[in-house]
Amino acid sequence: MSYVLYYSPDSANLVVRMVLEEMGLEYEERPVPSKRSDRSDVFFQLNPRGLLPVLIDKQDGATLFETGAILVYLADKHGTLGLGGDSGKRRGDCLRWIFMFSYTLHADLAIRFYPERYVCAQPEIQPLLAAMKRRVRKHLELIDDVLGSHGGSWFLEDGLSVCDFYLGSCVRWAQRYPVDTPAIEPHEIKQMAHLTATLTALQERASVKHAMMKENLGGSAFVGVHTEDAVARIFEAVAEGMP
Ligand SMILES: N[C@@H](CCC(=O)N[C@@H](CS)C(=O)NCC(=O)O)C(=O)O
């Protein structure tokens, strides 16, 4: 197998796994503790920030981190899902949205997941969480409008791409984390008709279902997600000494 995927269930590795599955690529998997402070020095040598996902391409000797970079690498190398042999327009569309998802949507979600890393004092946390919640909602409304404007089935006008998997995963995490105050509620997602239609179709793909199964995740991936098991997973992690 030429790839090695480091993972913790329902972390950012989920989107990479979906794409590996969609491309039909074989990969080994290596579990990593869910919390960065529990991760080994060996893992920090792979990604000096100690974050998931990490993907190793054994064939070409590349060690990759940053979700967006991994998706671009895979799509470029395998000539599918938005890059590689695609036309200038599709390639440009794919790149601009992957960067938007990575540096804006996913980045704002990360602030909600780890607000203490972004403030100097505790009282700053609540206003920051509220601001990020508003921003996430606005990003998703914009994305819903983009989908509505071209009327296609997938996020890029001319077919399925890595963007769909990244978008779907961000929408999933926005509804599930942080467990007590998620960025957006499932009923709010259902109000975004175009986004809901795309993600409902996406979650029926075998690649998404396999990826969910391999990370031991129940329920739907993106629309109608279970939020209760997110709470249960945290309790399990606490019980295992990984709060
Ligand atoms: N910008 C990074 C963000 C990666 C990230 O935040 N990873 C999370 C998992 S979703 C992580 O490893 N968190 C563990 C921690 O911070 O304790 C990327 O897109 O890869």
The ligand as an SDF file (V2000), in Angstrom:
LIG
                    3D

 20 19  0  0  0  0  0  0  0  0999 V2000
   -5.2810   23.6110    9.4180 N   0  0  0  0  0  0  0  0  0  0  0  0
   -5.1510   22.2460    9.8520 C   0  0  0  0  0  0  0  0  0  0  0  0
   -6.0200   22.0060   11.0740 C   0  0  0  0  0  0  0  0  0  0  0  0
   -5.7930   20.6330   11.6250 C   0  0  0  0  0  0  0  0  0  0  0  0
   -6.4680   20.4140   12.9560 C   0  0  0  0  0  0  0  0  0  0  0  0
   -6.9810   21.3560   13.5960 O   0  0  0  0  0  0  0  0  0  0  0  0
   -6.4690   19.1470   13.3850 N   0  0  0  0  0  0  0  0  0  0  0  0
   -7.1700   18.7630   14.5920 C   0  0  0  0  0  0  0  0  0  0  0  0
   -8.1330   17.6220   14.2970 C   0  0  0  0  0  0  0  0  0  0  0  0
   -9.5880   18.2000   13.4960 S   0  0  0  0  0  0  0  0  0  0  0  0
   -6.2200   18.2320   15.6360 C   0  0  0  0  0  0  0  0  0  0  0  0
   -5.3020   17.4710   15.3330 O   0  0  0  0  0  0  0  0  0  0  0  0
   -6.5100   18.6060   16.8910 N   0  0  0  0  0  0  0  0  0  0  0  0
   -5.9190   18.0840   18.0930 C   0  0  0  0  0  0  0  0  0  0  0  0
   -5.6250   19.1670   19.0860 C   0  0  0  0  0  0  0  0  0  0  0  0
   -5.4730   20.3360   18.6750 O   0  0  0  0  0  0  0  0  0  0  0  0
   -5.5300   18.8530   20.2970 O   0  0  0  0  0  0  0  0  0  0  0  0
   -5.5550   21.2970    8.7190 C   0  0  0  0  0  0  0  0  0  0  0  0
   -6.4150   21.6530    7.9380 O   0  0  0  0  0  0  0  0  0  0  0  0
   -4.9840   20.1940    8.6280 O   0  0  0  0  0  0  0  0  0  0  0  0
  1  2  1  0
  2  3  1  0
  2 18  1  0
  3  4  1  0
  4  5  1  0
  5  6  2  0
  5  7  1  0
  7  8  1  0
  8  9  1  0
  8 11  1  0
  9 10  1  0
 11 12  2  0
 11 13  1  0
 13 14  1  0
 14 15  1  0
 15 16  2  0
 15 17  1  0
 18 19  2  0
 18 20  1  0
M  END
$$$$
